[in-house]
Structures are given as structure tokens and as C-alpha cells.
Amino acid sequence: PINYVVTSSIHQDKRVFGVYWNSHQWDHDNLEAQMRYKHVIAAIGDGVVLVNKQGGNIGNGDYITTASGSGGYGCKQTDGILHNYTVAKATEAVTWSSYPSSSKLIACTYHCG
């Protein structure tokens, strides 16, 4: 299927279906000379997610959701229940007071699919 996507800037966005990784050009069956972009989006499995301070410190096992106003960042979910807006589950902890930046790439398991 072809999906049209944008980064989310809504907290706990139920439309989320994955974590954007990258894009590359591809020629669709050589039917057109025009090159198109194919985007890689992770929805199930292991990987990483970029999170920010919204929601507070993140513990190993906390769920991650979309952050508000961030344009693609995740943040700690407000509860421990798998919801339609859950993006991932953290597999490492972040204590923001001991980390110099307001965002961090953390290991996770994806739960969007």
C-alpha cells in the first residue's frame, strides 16, 4: 500500500503507525522515468526511538507515545497500558537531570503494528 505520512506533533496521537527511519529513491517498475521516494517506517520489532523530556524520566519498560509540538519525537506515556497511540516500549532508562540534552535516542521495541 501507499501511505502518505507526516511527523506527529500531537501528544498521544492515535494515528501513529511507526517510527520513521529514512528514505531512498526507487524507480517504480520502470514505468515512469520520474524517480519516487520510498520511506522506511518501523512498526514492529526492535530498534531505537528519539524521545524528549515531555512526560518525565523514562524507565526500562515504560511505554513511549508521540510528544506534543515536537514534530516527530516520542515521550513517556502517562500510563502503563498498551493503547492505540503507543509507539514503543523503552528498553533503557533516561534520567533527564543527568543527561545534558533535552532529547535522546533510546533502545526500544516497537508496538505500532
N, C-alpha and C positions, 0 to 999 in steps of 0.2 A: 504494500500500500504506500501511497504517497501522503505524507503528513506535512502540514505547514506549522512550524513551531516558532515560538519566541521565548526568551528567558522570562521567568516569572518574577514579578515584584510584589506579589500578594502573599501575605502571611497565610500559611496553611492552604495553599491553592489546590483545590480538588482536581484541577485539570492536569496536574503534573503527571508525566508518564516516563520520566527518565532523567538521567544526568548527561548533559551534552559533553562530548569528548572532543570532536574535531570534525573537519570536513575535507573532502578531496574531490577533484574533478573526475567525471566519468562520461563516457560517450554512450548514450542510450541506444544500444543495438545498431549503431552506425546508421540510423535512420535520418539523423539530422547532423549537420556539420557543427551546430551550436553545442558547446560544452555545457554540462549541467553540474551542479554540486550534489554530492551525496554526503549526508551528515550521519555521524556515528553517535548514537544515543544508547547509553547503558540503562537497562531497566531491571534486570535480574542477575544476580551473581555477586562476585567480589570486585572491589575497586576502591576508588577514592572519591571524596566529595569536598568541595570548598565550602567551609562554614564560617559564620561570623558570630559576634558576641550576643546577638539578639537571642533571648531565651536563657542566657547564663552559661555557666560551666557545663561541659558535656562529659558524661561518664561513659565508660565502656558499657555498651548495651542500651544506651539512650537512643530513642528514635529521632531522626532528622526530618524536618519538613522545609518548605520554602520560606524564606525570610521576606519581610515587607520592605519595599523600597530599594531592594538590593540589586535587582537585575541579574538574578541567577545564583545567588548564594543560598546556602541552606543554614538552618539554625536548629537548636534543640527544640524538640516538640514539647508541648505543655503537659502531655501525659504519656503513659507507657502503653498505649493501646494502638494496634496497627489500624490506621484509618485510610480512607481513600486519598488523603493528602500526605500520607507518609512517603518519604522518598527513600530513606535508608536507615540502617541501624549502625551506630558507631561501634567500631571495634578497637578504638583507642580513646583515651580521655584528653580533654583540654581544660586546663585551669587558666582562665584568661588573665588573672592577676600576675601569673608567672610567665606569660607569653607577651613579647613586645609588640605584636601586631594585632589588629582588630579582625583579622581573618586567618584561616589556616586550612591547609589541605590535610584531611584525615582519612585513615583507612575505614572502610565500611563494607556492609553487604547491602545490595540494592533490593528494594521491596516495592517496585512500581508496577511490575507486570502483572 
